[in-house]
Amino acid sequence: MPAYPATSRISGPLIRARDWLDQRGKPAWIVAMILGFVFFWPVGLALLGYMIWSKRMFGCSTRTRARYYAPSTGNSAFDAYREETLKRLEDEHREFVDFLQKLREAKDKSEFDQFMQNRGEKTDA
């Protein structure tokens, strides 16, 4: 069974190219964009737009948050176990990210409250 779902003749190679660049990270995307500008500027512009739109430019690719769909191994018990484990890990990751965001917000509030308290002490003196 193929790793990619049935796609058109155009989108299939584009998906494979995107995945190939994702495996190599942000530097590969930047090199591809620069080469696009050098050889045919609309390609470079399209890559830049795609990198910004998909948040690859800023290092927070949405593909890291997307579900991973692997092809079936043919063993339904293992496939079910794998899907359940991946879902659990994604849920734990989401909870951890939410926890970190709450910690950042609490730290910011604490620092702001301390600033306001120190500012109030300076104006009273």
ZASE-741683 format. One record per atom (N, C-alpha, C, O, CB): residue number from 1; atom name; residue in one letter; x, y, z. Coordinates in pm, 1 decimal. Glycine has a CB too. Layout:
<recs>
NUM|CA|A|X|Y|Z
...
</recs>
This chain:
<recs>
1|N|M|85.3|-117.9|0.0
1|CA|M|0.0|0.0|0.0
1|C|M|89.7|124.1|0.0
1|O|M|186.2|128.1|76.3
1|CB|M|-96.9|-0.1|123.3
2|N|P|61.5|225.7|-83.0
2|CA|P|147.5|343.8|-89.4
2|C|P|138.0|426.1|38.1
2|O|P|37.8|422.7|109.4
2|CB|P|110.8|429.9|-209.7
3|N|A|246.5|501.0|65.1
3|CA|A|251.0|584.8|185.6
3|C|A|163.0|706.8|171.7
3|O|A|126.0|768.0|271.9
3|CB|A|393.6|627.8|215.4
4|N|Y|128.3|743.7|48.3
4|CA|Y|48.2|862.9|23.4
4|C|Y|-86.9|822.0|-34.2
4|O|Y|-95.3|725.1|-109.6
4|CB|Y|121.6|960.0|-72.5
5|N|P|-192.7|895.4|1.0
5|CA|P|-322.1|863.9|-58.3
5|C|P|-320.0|895.4|-207.8
5|O|P|-231.3|965.3|-256.9
5|CB|P|-435.1|942.4|12.2
6|N|A|-418.4|842.9|-278.2
6|CA|A|-427.6|870.0|-421.4
6|C|A|-442.1|1020.5|-442.9
6|O|A|-531.8|1083.3|-386.6
6|CB|A|-547.1|792.9|-485.3
7|N|T|-354.9|1077.3|-523.3
7|CA|T|-357.1|1220.5|-549.1
7|C|T|-344.8|1243.8|-697.8
7|O|T|-321.5|1151.2|-775.6
7|CB|T|-244.5|1292.9|-472.8
8|N|S|-360.7|1368.5|-735.8
8|CA|S|-345.9|1401.1|-877.2
8|C|S|-198.6|1393.1|-916.8
8|O|S|-110.3|1380.0|-832.0
8|CB|S|-403.1|1542.0|-907.4
9|N|R|-174.5|1401.3|-1047.3
9|CA|R|-37.4|1393.5|-1096.2
9|C|R|45.4|1513.2|-1051.6
9|O|R|168.0|1504.3|-1045.3
9|CB|R|-36.3|1383.5|-1247.5
10|N|I|-19.1|1624.5|-1020.8
10|CA|I|54.1|1744.7|-979.6
10|C|I|74.7|1747.2|-828.6
10|O|I|185.4|1773.1|-781.3
10|CB|I|-20.6|1871.1|-1024.4
11|N|S|-31.5|1720.2|-753.0
11|CA|S|-19.1|1733.9|-607.5
11|C|S|66.1|1623.6|-545.1
11|O|S|127.4|1646.6|-440.9
11|CB|S|-156.7|1733.5|-543.9
12|N|G|71.9|1505.5|-604.9
12|CA|G|153.6|1397.3|-549.2
12|C|G|300.3|1435.0|-538.2
12|O|G|357.6|1423.4|-429.8
12|CB|G|139.8|1273.1|-633.9
13|N|P|364.2|1480.3|-647.9
13|CA|P|504.2|1521.4|-638.3
13|C|P|524.6|1641.5|-545.6
13|O|P|627.6|1651.7|-479.0
13|CB|P|557.3|1554.3|-776.1
14|N|L|427.6|1731.7|-541.4
14|CA|L|440.8|1847.4|-452.2
14|C|L|437.6|1804.4|-305.8
14|O|L|511.7|1857.5|-223.0
14|CB|L|328.9|1949.2|-479.5
15|N|I|351.6|1708.3|-274.8
15|CA|I|345.1|1657.7|-137.1
15|C|I|475.4|1587.6|-100.8
15|O|I|527.9|1606.2|9.0
15|CB|I|225.5|1560.9|-119.8
16|N|R|527.2|1507.3|-192.7
16|CA|R|654.5|1438.6|-165.1
16|C|R|768.7|1539.3|-148.9
16|O|R|855.0|1522.0|-62.7
16|CB|R|687.7|1338.9|-278.6
17|N|A|769.5|1644.1|-231.3
17|CA|A|873.7|1747.0|-219.5
17|C|A|861.9|1819.0|-85.9
17|O|A|962.6|1845.0|-20.0
17|CB|A|864.2|1848.5|-335.8
18|N|R|737.7|1851.8|-45.2
18|CA|R|716.7|1918.8|83.8
18|C|R|766.8|1831.0|197.8
18|O|R|835.3|1879.5|287.8
18|CB|R|567.3|1952.8|104.2
19|N|D|733.4|1702.8|194.8
19|CA|D|777.7|1612.3|301.3
19|C|D|929.8|1597.7|302.2
19|O|D|991.6|1591.4|408.5
19|CB|D|712.0|1474.5|285.0
20|N|W|990.2|1592.3|182.2
20|CA|W|1135.9|1581.4|172.2
20|C|W|1201.7|1704.8|233.8
20|O|W|1299.4|1692.4|307.6
20|CB|W|1179.9|1564.7|24.3
21|N|L|1149.0|1823.0|204.1
21|CA|L|1205.3|1945.9|261.3
21|C|L|1181.4|1951.7|412.4
21|O|L|1268.1|1996.9|487.2
21|CB|L|1144.0|2070.1|193.1
22|N|D|1063.6|1906.0|457.6
22|CA|D|1034.4|1904.4|601.6
22|C|D|1132.9|1815.7|677.0
22|O|D|1173.6|1849.1|788.2
22|CB|D|891.0|1856.0|626.6
23|N|Q|1170.8|1704.5|618.2
23|CA|Q|1265.3|1614.2|684.3
23|C|Q|1401.4|1680.2|702.4
23|O|Q|1473.9|1648.6|796.7
23|CB|Q|1280.4|1484.7|604.1
24|N|R|1435.7|1769.9|614.2
24|CA|R|1566.4|1836.4|619.7
24|C|R|1563.1|1968.3|695.1
24|O|R|1668.1|2027.6|719.8
24|CB|R|1617.4|1860.3|480.4
25|N|G|1445.5|2015.0|731.7
25|CA|G|1433.7|2130.5|818.6
25|C|G|1427.1|2264.7|747.3
25|O|G|1420.0|2272.6|624.7
25|CB|G|1546.5|2131.9|911.4
26|N|K|1429.8|2369.5|828.4
26|CA|K|1415.6|2505.4|778.2
26|C|K|1525.3|2545.4|678.9
26|O|K|1494.8|2613.3|580.9
26|CB|K|1415.3|2601.4|893.4
27|N|P|1652.0|2506.2|700.1
27|CA|P|1755.0|2543.9|601.9
27|C|P|1722.9|2495.3|460.4
27|O|P|1749.7|2566.1|363.4
27|CB|P|1889.8|2488.2|644.7
28|N|A|1666.2|2376.1|447.8
28|CA|A|1631.6|2324.6|315.0
28|C|A|1523.1|2410.1|250.8
28|O|A|1527.2|2435.1|130.3
28|CB|A|1585.1|2178.1|324.1
29|N|W|1426.6|2455.0|329.7
29|CA|W|1321.9|2542.5|276.7
29|C|W|1381.5|2675.0|229.5
29|O|W|1343.4|2727.4|124.9
29|CB|W|1213.4|2567.7|383.4
30|N|I|1474.4|2727.8|307.0
30|CA|I|1535.6|2856.1|270.2
30|C|I|1617.3|2841.5|142.3
30|O|I|1611.0|2927.6|54.5
30|CB|I|1624.8|2908.7|384.7
31|N|V|1693.9|2733.4|131.2
31|CA|V|1772.3|2710.1|10.1
31|C|V|1679.5|2694.8|-110.5
31|O|V|1706.5|2750.5|-216.9
31|CB|V|1861.5|2584.5|26.2
32|N|A|1570.3|2619.6|-94.4
32|CA|A|1475.2|2602.0|-204.3
32|C|A|1415.8|2735.9|-246.6
32|O|A|1399.0|2762.2|-365.7
32|CB|A|1363.1|2505.0|-163.6
33|N|M|1384.1|2820.4|-149.0
33|CA|M|1327.1|2951.3|-180.0
33|C|M|1428.9|3037.2|-255.6
33|O|M|1394.2|3100.6|-355.3
33|CB|M|1281.9|3022.8|-50.5
34|N|I|1552.4|3039.5|-209.7
34|CA|I|1656.5|3119.6|-275.0
34|C|I|1679.7|3069.9|-417.7
34|O|I|1689.5|3149.8|-510.8
34|CB|I|1788.7|3114.4|-194.0
35|N|L|1688.5|2938.1|-434.6
35|CA|L|1705.6|2883.7|-569.3
35|C|L|1585.6|2917.0|-657.9
35|O|L|1600.5|2941.7|-777.5
35|CB|L|1726.0|2731.7|-563.1
36|N|G|1467.9|2917.3|-598.3
36|CA|G|1349.8|2956.3|-673.5
36|C|G|1360.2|3099.8|-723.1
36|O|G|1326.7|3128.2|-838.1
36|CB|G|1225.4|2939.6|-588.2
37|N|F|1406.3|3190.5|-637.3
37|CA|F|1424.4|3330.3|-678.7
37|C|F|1532.5|3342.5|-785.4
37|O|F|1518.5|3421.5|-878.8
37|CB|F|1460.3|3417.8|-557.8
38|N|V|1639.7|3265.5|-772.4
38|CA|V|1750.5|3275.5|-867.1
38|C|V|1708.8|3228.2|-1006.1
38|O|V|1737.3|3295.2|-1105.4
38|CB|V|1870.2|3193.9|-817.6
39|N|F|1641.8|3113.7|-1014.0
39|CA|F|1610.2|3056.0|-1143.9
39|C|F|1481.3|3108.8|-1204.9
39|O|F|1474.2|3126.6|-1326.5
39|CB|F|1601.4|2908.3|-1131.7
40|N|F|1379.1|3134.5|-1123.4
40|CA|F|1252.5|3184.5|-1175.9
40|C|F|1179.2|3248.6|-1059.0
40|O|F|1120.8|3179.3|-975.6
40|CB|F|1166.7|3069.7|-1243.0
41|N|W|1182.6|3382.2|-1053.5
41|CA|W|1138.4|3453.6|-933.8
41|C|W|996.5|3419.7|-888.6
41|O|W|973.4|3422.5|-767.7
41|CB|W|1147.4|3599.7|-958.0
42|N|P|899.2|3387.8|-974.9
42|CA|P|766.5|3351.6|-921.7
42|C|P|768.9|3225.6|-834.4
42|O|P|690.2|3213.0|-740.6
42|CB|P|669.2|3330.8|-1036.6
43|N|V|859.6|3132.8|-865.7
43|CA|V|870.9|3011.9|-783.5
43|C|V|921.8|3049.1|-644.7
43|O|V|869.3|3000.9|-544.2
43|CB|V|965.5|2907.7|-850.2
44|N|G|1023.6|3134.7|-638.6
44|CA|G|1075.3|3179.8|-509.1
44|C|G|969.6|3254.0|-431.0
44|O|G|957.8|3236.2|-309.8
44|CB|G|1197.3|3268.7|-528.0
45|N|L|892.2|3337.4|-498.9
45|CA|L|785.3|3412.3|-432.7
45|C|L|676.9|3317.6|-381.2
45|O|L|624.8|3335.3|-271.1
45|CB|L|724.3|3515.7|-529.1
46|N|A|643.8|3217.2|-462.2
46|CA|A|543.6|3118.8|-419.4
46|C|A|592.9|3041.6|-297.2
46|O|A|516.4|3018.3|-203.6
46|CB|A|510.9|3021.1|-534.6
47|N|L|719.6|3002.1|-297.5
47|CA|L|774.7|2930.2|-181.6
47|C|L|776.1|3018.8|-57.7
47|O|L|744.8|2972.6|52.0
47|CB|L|916.9|2880.4|-211.7
48|N|L|812.3|3145.9|-74.5
48|CA|L|811.1|3238.0|39.5
48|C|L|670.2|3251.4|95.5
48|O|L|650.2|3244.9|216.8
48|CB|L|865.6|3376.3|-1.5
49|N|G|572.9|3270.2|7.4
49|CA|G|433.9|3280.6|52.2
49|C|G|388.3|3155.3|124.0
49|O|G|321.7|3163.0|227.3
49|CB|G|342.5|3307.9|-65.6
50|N|Y|424.3|3038.8|69.4
50|CA|Y|385.4|2912.8|132.3
50|C|Y|452.6|2896.8|268.2
50|O|Y|390.2|2850.6|363.7
50|CB|Y|420.8|2794.4|41.6
51|N|M|579.7|2934.9|276.6
51|CA|M|651.1|2922.9|404.2
51|C|M|588.7|3011.2|510.5
51|O|M|578.8|2971.2|626.5
51|CB|M|798.6|2959.1|386.8
52|N|I|546.8|3130.0|472.7
52|CA|I|482.9|3219.8|569.6
52|C|I|344.7|3166.8|605.8
52|O|I|308.9|3161.0|723.5
52|CB|I|472.5|3364.1|512.9
53|N|W|266.8|3128.1|504.4
53|CA|W|131.1|3080.4|527.6
53|C|W|129.4|2954.6|615.3
53|O|W|43.9|2941.5|702.8
53|CB|W|62.4|3052.2|394.3
54|N|S|223.0|2862.5|592.1
54|CA|S|225.1|2737.2|666.8
54|C|S|305.9|2747.2|795.8
54|O|S|320.7|2648.3|867.6
54|CB|S|281.2|2627.1|580.3
55|N|K|357.4|2864.9|825.2
55|CA|K|434.7|2892.3|946.5
55|C|K|569.3|2819.0|948.8
55|O|K|629.6|2805.7|1055.2
55|CB|K|353.8|2853.3|1068.5
56|N|R|617.2|2771.7|833.9
56|CA|R|748.3|2709.8|827.9
56|C|R|858.0|2814.7|843.1
56|O|R|968.1|2782.9|888.0
56|CB|R|765.4|2633.3|696.8
57|N|M|829.2|2938.0|806.3
57|CA|M|927.0|3046.2|814.2
57|C|M|966.7|3072.8|958.9
57|O|M|1080.3|3111.9|985.8
57|CB|M|870.9|3174.0|750.4
58|N|F|874.6|3052.0|1051.7
58|CA|F|898.8|3088.8|1190.2
58|C|F|925.7|2969.1|1279.2
58|O|F|928.4|2982.6|1401.5
58|CB|F|782.3|3165.3|1243.5
59|N|G|945.5|2852.7|1220.2
59|CA|G|988.1|2736.4|1297.6
59|C|G|877.0|2667.0|1374.0
59|O|G|905.6|2588.0|1464.0
59|CB|G|1092.8|2777.0|1392.8
60|N|C|751.6|2693.4|1341.6
60|CA|C|642.3|2626.1|1411.4
60|C|C|551.6|2562.0|1308.3
60|O|C|435.0|2598.7|1293.9
60|CB|C|562.8|2725.1|1501.6
61|N|S|605.7|2468.6|1239.2
61|CA|S|533.5|2401.5|1133.5
61|C|S|407.5|2336.6|1186.0
61|O|S|406.9|2273.9|1291.9
61|CB|S|621.1|2298.7|1067.1
62|N|T|300.2|2352.9|1109.5
62|CA|T|175.5|2290.7|1150.5
62|C|T|179.4|2141.5|1132.5
62|O|T|97.9|2070.3|1191.2
62|CB|T|60.4|2348.2|1073.7
63|N|R|272.7|2091.6|1052.2
63|CA|R|280.9|1947.9|1031.4
63|C|R|324.2|1876.8|1158.8
63|O|R|298.4|1757.4|1173.7
63|CB|R|377.5|1916.1|917.9
64|N|T|388.8|1946.7|1250.6
64|CA|T|426.8|1881.2|1374.8
64|C|T|305.6|1860.5|1463.9
64|O|T|308.9|1778.4|1555.6
64|CB|T|532.8|1962.8|1448.1
65|N|R|199.3|1933.9|1437.6
65|CA|R|77.8|1918.9|1516.9
65|C|R|-26.2|1833.0|1447.0
65|O|R|-128.8|1799.0|1506.0
65|CB|R|19.3|2054.4|1548.0
66|N|A|-0.6|1798.3|1323.4
66|CA|A|-96.3|1719.2|1247.8
66|C|A|-82.9|1571.9|1285.3
66|O|A|24.0|1525.9|1325.5
66|CB|A|-75.8|1738.8|1096.3
67|N|R|-192.1|1500.0|1271.6
67|CA|R|-189.1|1356.9|1298.7
67|C|R|-99.5|1287.6|1198.2
67|O|R|-94.9|1324.7|1080.9
67|CB|R|-330.6|1297.2|1294.9
68|N|Y|-29.5|1188.0|1244.9
68|CA|Y|56.4|1107.5|1158.6
68|C|Y|-25.0|987.4|1111.9
68|O|Y|-72.9|908.2|1193.1
68|CB|Y|187.8|1062.4|1233.3
69|N|Y|-39.9|975.0|983.2
69|CA|Y|-113.6|862.6|927.9
69|C|Y|-16.8|771.5|853.7
69|O|Y|27.3|802.6|743.0
69|CB|Y|-227.0|911.1|834.1
70|N|A|14.9|660.9|914.9
70|CA|A|105.3|564.4|852.9
70|C|A|21.3|462.7|776.7
70|O|A|-94.2|438.0|811.5
70|CB|A|195.9|494.2|959.7
71|N|P|77.9|405.6|675.7
71|CA|P|3.5|302.1|603.3
71|C|P|-20.0|180.7|692.2
71|O|P|54.9|155.9|786.7
71|CB|P|78.7|260.4|475.6
72|N|S|-122.7|107.3|661.4
72|CA|S|-155.9|-11.7|738.8
72|C|S|-44.2|-114.8|727.2
72|O|S|16.6|-132.4|621.6
72|CB|S|-289.7|-71.6|691.6
73|N|T|-19.3|-182.5|839.4
73|CA|T|81.5|-288.7|838.4
73|C|T|20.4|-422.2|798.3
73|O|T|91.8|-518.8|771.7
73|CB|T|147.9|-300.9|975.7
74|N|G|-113.0|-426.6|794.1
74|CA|G|-180.3|-553.0|764.9
74|C|G|-222.0|-625.1|891.5
74|O|G|-301.2|-719.2|885.9
74|CB|G|-90.5|-642.5|682.4
75|N|N|-169.6|-582.4|1005.9
75|CA|N|-205.7|-641.0|1134.6
75|C|N|-298.7|-542.1|1203.8
75|O|N|-253.9|-438.6|1253.1
75|CB|N|-78.1|-672.5|1222.8
76|N|S|-428.5|-573.5|1207.7
76|CA|S|-526.6|-478.9|1260.8
76|C|S|-505.8|-451.5|1409.9
76|O|S|-530.7|-339.8|1455.2
76|CB|S|-667.4|-531.7|1237.5
77|N|A|-461.3|-549.5|1486.1
77|CA|A|-438.6|-528.9|1629.7
77|C|A|-325.5|-428.7|1651.3
77|O|A|-336.1|-338.0|1733.8
77|CB|A|-405.7|-663.1|1699.9
78|N|F|-216.9|-446.7|1575.7
78|CA|F|-105.2|-353.9|1589.5
78|C|F|-143.8|-214.0|1542.0
78|O|F|-109.0|-114.8|1606.1
78|CB|F|16.1|-404.6|1511.1
79|N|D|-216.1|-205.7|1429.0
79|CA|D|-259.1|-75.6|1378.0
79|C|D|-346.2|-2.9|1479.8
79|O|D|-331.0|117.8|1498.7
79|CB|D|-335.2|-92.4|1246.2
80|N|A|-437.4|-74.8|1545.9
80|CA|A|-523.8|-13.8|1647.8
80|C|A|-440.2|33.3|1766.3
80|O|A|-460.9|143.3|1817.5
80|CB|A|-632.4|-113.8|1695.1
81|N|Y|-345.4|-50.1|1809.9
81|CA|Y|-257.4|-12.6|1920.4
81|C|Y|-175.9|111.0|1886.1
81|O|Y|-162.0|201.8|1968.1
81|CB|Y|-164.2|-128.2|1956.2
82|N|R|-121.4|114.4|1763.4
82|CA|R|-41.4|229.2|1720.8
82|C|R|-125.4|356.4|1718.1
82|O|R|-81.1|460.3|1767.1
82|CB|R|19.6|203.4|1582.5
83|N|E|-245.8|349.9|1661.7
83|CA|E|-333.1|467.2|1656.6
83|C|E|-368.7|515.5|1796.5
83|O|E|-368.9|635.8|1822.7
83|CB|E|-460.5|435.5|1578.3
84|N|E|-398.8|422.2|1886.5
84|CA|E|-433.9|458.6|2024.4
84|C|E|-314.6|524.1|2095.2
84|O|E|-330.8|623.5|2165.9
84|CB|E|-480.7|333.5|2103.2
85|N|T|-196.5|468.4|2076.0
85|CA|T|-76.2|523.7|2138.3
85|C|T|-43.6|661.9|2083.2
85|O|T|-10.1|752.6|2159.3
85|CB|T|42.4|429.9|2117.1
86|N|L|-53.0|678.6|1951.2
86|CA|L|-26.5|810.0|1891.3
86|C|L|-127.8|914.0|1938.4
86|O|L|-91.4|1028.6|1964.8
86|CB|L|-29.0|800.3|1738.0
87|N|K|-253.8|874.9|1949.2
87|CA|K|-355.8|968.7|1997.0
87|C|K|-326.2|1009.1|2141.3
87|O|K|-336.9|1126.5|2176.8
87|CB|K|-497.3|906.0|1986.3
88|N|R|-288.9|911.7|2224.1
88|CA|R|-256.6|942.1|2364.1
88|C|R|-137.4|1037.9|2373.1
88|O|R|-139.3|1132.6|2451.7
88|CB|R|-226.2|812.2|2441.8
89|N|L|-33.8|1012.8|2292.1
89|CA|L|83.8|1099.6|2293.0
89|C|L|49.2|1240.3|2243.9
89|O|L|98.3|1338.8|2299.0
89|CB|L|194.8|1039.5|2206.3
90|N|E|-34.3|1250.1|2141.4
90|CA|E|-75.7|1382.3|2093.3
90|C|E|-154.2|1457.2|2200.2
90|O|E|-135.6|1577.4|2218.8
90|CB|E|-160.1|1369.0|1965.8
91|N|D|-243.1|1384.9|2271.1
91|CA|D|-320.1|1448.4|2378.8
91|C|D|-228.0|1495.9|2490.5
91|O|D|-244.9|1606.4|2542.0
91|CB|D|-425.1|1350.7|2435.1
92|N|E|-130.8|1413.4|2528.1
92|CA|E|-35.6|1452.4|2631.6
92|C|E|47.2|1572.1|2587.1
92|O|E|74.4|1661.9|2666.8
92|CB|E|55.9|1335.2|2666.7
93|N|H|86.9|1573.9|2461.5
93|CA|H|163.8|1687.5|2409.7
93|C|H|80.8|1815.1|2415.8
93|O|H|130.0|1919.6|2458.2
93|CB|H|209.8|1660.8|2264.9
94|N|R|-44.1|1806.5|2373.7
94|CA|R|-132.0|1922.8|2376.7
94|C|R|-150.8|1973.0|2520.9
94|O|R|-146.6|2093.5|2545.6
94|CB|R|-268.6|1888.1|2313.5
95|N|E|-171.5|1880.5|2615.5
95|CA|E|-186.0|1918.7|2756.0
95|C|E|-58.3|1984.8|2808.1
95|O|E|-65.1|2082.4|2882.8
95|CB|E|-220.7|1795.7|2841.7
96|N|F|57.7|1932.2|2769.2
96|CA|F|184.7|1988.7|2814.0
96|C|F|204.4|2129.2|2758.0
96|O|F|249.2|2218.7|2829.6
96|CB|F|301.4|1898.1|2772.3
97|N|V|171.3|2149.2|2630.2
97|CA|V|182.9|2281.9|2569.8
97|C|V|90.0|2379.8|2639.9
97|O|V|128.2|2493.8|2665.9
97|CB|V|151.1|2276.3|2419.1
98|N|D|-31.6|2336.4|2670.5
98|CA|D|-125.2|2422.3|2744.3
98|C|D|-70.9|2456.1|2883.0
98|O|D|-82.6|2569.7|2928.9
98|CB|D|-262.7|2353.8|2756.8
99|N|F|-11.5|2357.0|2949.2
99|CA|F|47.6|2379.2|3080.8
99|C|F|160.6|2481.8|3073.6
99|O|F|168.2|2572.2|3156.8
99|CB|F|99.6|2247.3|3138.8
100|N|L|248.1|2467.6|2974.5
100|CA|L|357.1|2564.1|2958.4
100|C|L|303.5|2704.5|2932.7
100|O|L|358.2|2801.9|2984.5
100|CB|L|449.3|2521.6|2843.8
101|N|Q|197.4|2715.9|2853.4
101|CA|Q|138.0|2847.1|2826.7
101|C|Q|83.7|2908.7|2955.4
101|O|Q|100.4|3028.3|2978.8
101|CB|Q|25.6|2835.4|2721.7
102|N|K|19.3|2828.0|3038.1
102|CA|K|-32.2|2878.6|3166.3
102|C|K|82.6|2922.8|3256.8
102|O|K|72.2|3024.8|3325.0
102|CB|K|-117.0|2770.6|3237.3
103|N|L|193.0|2845.6|3257.6
103|CA|L|309.2|2885.6|3337.2
103|C|L|365.7|3019.3|3289.6
103|O|L|399.9|3105.1|3371.0
103|CB|L|417.8|2777.7|3330.7
104|N|R|375.5|3036.9|3157.6
104|CA|R|425.8|3163.8|3103.0
104|C|R|334.9|3279.7|3141.8
104|O|R|382.1|3387.0|3179.4
104|CB|R|438.0|3155.6|2949.8
105|N|E|204.1|3257.2|3132.4
105|CA|E|109.3|3363.1|3168.1
105|C|E|120.6|3397.8|3316.0
105|O|E|115.6|3515.2|3352.5
105|CB|E|-34.7|3320.5|3134.4
106|N|A|135.6|3296.9|3401.5
106|CA|A|150.0|3321.9|3544.9
106|C|A|279.2|3397.4|3574.2
106|O|A|280.2|3488.6|3656.8
106|CB|A|147.1|3189.7|3623.0
107|N|K|387.7|3360.4|3507.3
107|CA|K|515.5|3429.0|3526.7
107|C|K|504.8|3574.4|3480.7
107|O|K|551.2|3665.5|3549.3
107|CB|K|628.7|3356.2|3449.9
108|N|D|442.7|3595.7|3362.9
108|CA|D|425.0|3731.8|3312.9
108|C|D|343.4|3815.5|3409.3
108|O|D|376.9|3931.1|3435.4
108|CB|D|358.2|3730.1|3176.3
109|N|K|235.7|3757.5|3462.9
109|CA|K|151.4|3831.7|3557.7
109|C|K|230.0|3864.9|3683.3
109|O|K|220.4|3976.0|3735.4
109|CB|K|25.1|3750.8|3594.0
110|N|S|307.7|3768.9|3732.0
110|CA|S|388.0|3791.2|3851.9
110|C|S|489.4|3903.6|3829.2
110|O|S|505.4|3991.8|3913.5
110|CB|S|460.2|3661.7|3892.8
111|N|E|557.5|3899.2|3714.6
111|CA|E|655.8|4003.7|3684.1
111|C|E|589.2|4139.6|3668.6
111|O|E|643.8|4240.7|3713.0
111|CB|E|732.9|3968.8|3556.7
112|N|F|472.0|4143.3|3606.1
112|CA|F|401.7|4269.7|3589.8
112|C|F|355.4|4323.8|3724.7
112|O|F|367.5|4443.5|3751.0
112|CB|F|282.3|4252.6|3495.7
113|N|D|302.4|4236.4|3810.1
113|CA|D|259.2|4280.3|3943.1
113|C|D|377.0|4335.5|4022.8
113|O|D|363.7|4435.8|4092.8
113|CB|D|193.3|4164.0|4019.7
114|N|Q|493.3|4269.1|4011.7
114|CA|Q|612.3|4317.6|4081.8
114|C|Q|654.7|4453.3|4026.6
114|O|Q|691.6|4542.3|4103.3
114|CB|Q|728.0|4216.1|4069.4
115|N|F|649.9|4470.0|3894.6
115|CA|F|682.6|4598.6|3833.0
115|C|F|589.6|4707.6|3883.9
115|O|F|634.5|4816.2|3920.5
115|CB|F|674.1|4588.9|3680.1
116|N|M|461.3|4678.8|3886.0
116|CA|M|364.5|4779.8|3930.8
116|C|M|387.0|4814.2|4077.9
116|O|M|373.4|4930.0|4117.3
116|CB|M|219.7|4729.8|3909.3
117|N|Q|421.1|4714.5|4159.0
117|CA|Q|446.4|4738.8|4301.2
117|C|Q|571.7|4825.8|4316.3
117|O|Q|570.3|4922.0|4393.1
117|CB|Q|463.0|4604.0|4378.6
118|N|N|679.9|4793.6|4244.4
118|CA|N|803.1|4872.5|4251.6
118|C|N|778.8|5013.2|4198.1
118|O|N|832.7|5109.8|4252.1
118|CB|N|916.8|4803.8|4172.3
119|N|R|701.2|5025.5|4096.7
119|CA|R|669.7|5157.3|4038.8
119|C|R|592.1|5241.5|4138.8
119|O|R|615.6|5361.6|4152.5
119|CB|R|588.4|5142.1|3907.6
120|N|G|499.5|5176.9|4208.2
120|CA|G|422.6|5248.6|4309.9
120|C|G|510.9|5294.8|4425.0
120|O|G|489.1|5403.3|4479.1
120|CB|G|310.5|5160.3|4363.1
121|N|E|610.2|5214.8|4463.8
121|CA|E|700.2|5250.5|4572.3
121|C|E|788.2|5369.9|4530.1
121|O|E|817.4|5456.2|4612.9
121|CB|E|788.1|5128.4|4612.4
122|N|K|830.3|5376.0|4404.2
122|CA|K|914.9|5485.4|4357.3
122|C|K|838.2|5617.7|4353.9
122|O|K|894.8|5722.9|4383.8
122|CB|K|970.3|5453.5|4218.4
123|N|T|710.1|5612.8|4317.7
123|CA|T|632.6|5737.5|4310.2
123|C|T|597.2|5788.3|4449.1
123|O|T|576.3|5908.3|4467.3
123|CB|T|504.6|5716.6|4228.1
124|N|D|590.0|5698.4|4547.9
124|CA|D|558.2|5740.4|4685.7
124|C|D|678.2|5805.6|4752.4
124|O|D|660.2|5887.6|4842.4
124|CB|D|511.3|5620.3|4769.3
125|N|A|798.3|5772.4|4712.0
125|CA|A|919.5|5821.3|4779.2
125|C|A|954.7|5961.6|4740.2
125|O|A|1054.0|6016.0|4788.6
125|CB|A|1035.3|5731.8|4749.6
</recs>
